[in-house]
Amino acid sequence: MWEIKISNAEKNGFTQKIMDDLYKRHFEIYGKHAHTEKALCMVNAINYILENISEEITLEDLEKICGKTRFDICRMFNLFYNVTAIKWMWKVRLALAKEFIHLAPDWSLTDISYACGFSSLPHFSRSFSKTYNETPLKFKQYVMKSVRQEAKKESSEYDFIFGMQRIGFSRNMLINNINSI
């Protein structure tokens, strides 16, 4: 596939933001700082999910990345985000799809759904509608009406959705929406 270059500074910055969020959540739950081991496991799982968002991801994949059992991983996601790891991943996929529709409203919903890891357009449409109380087509039509065609950006939408900048874009989207996911 594509070779994606992310600098160590970007990786460290992302890791630090996720760690800060996890420490804050753990502090609110227990009144003390999170265990570094749990937080690092969560960061590894989140990194893996974002780097492979368009692929099928299973709990077995996360087990290999984290070195924890699927039950431990689900417990940690429940602890920090009040959902299982798989449900959290689907929330991220839907938030990313919504951002992609904003970014490239002229793209087909099929392309966007596959870029976000959905195996079929009907599944994507049902999930999107259930989460946002609006079909992705209606949302796309709204975006197309409200967004004026701006001058061409430095990088094409393709790079953000499928190419070189996808992981960086996904990480920024997650950081900006961490409290609503």
Secondary structure by P-SEA (a helix, b strand, c coil): cccccccaaaaaaaaaaaaaaaaaaaaaaccccccaaaaaaaaaaaaaaaaaccccccaaaaaaaccccaaaaaaaaaacccccaaaaaaaaaaaaaaaaaaacccccaaaaaaaaccccaaaaaaaaaaaccccaaaaaaaaaacccccccccccccccccccaaaaaaaaaaaaccccc
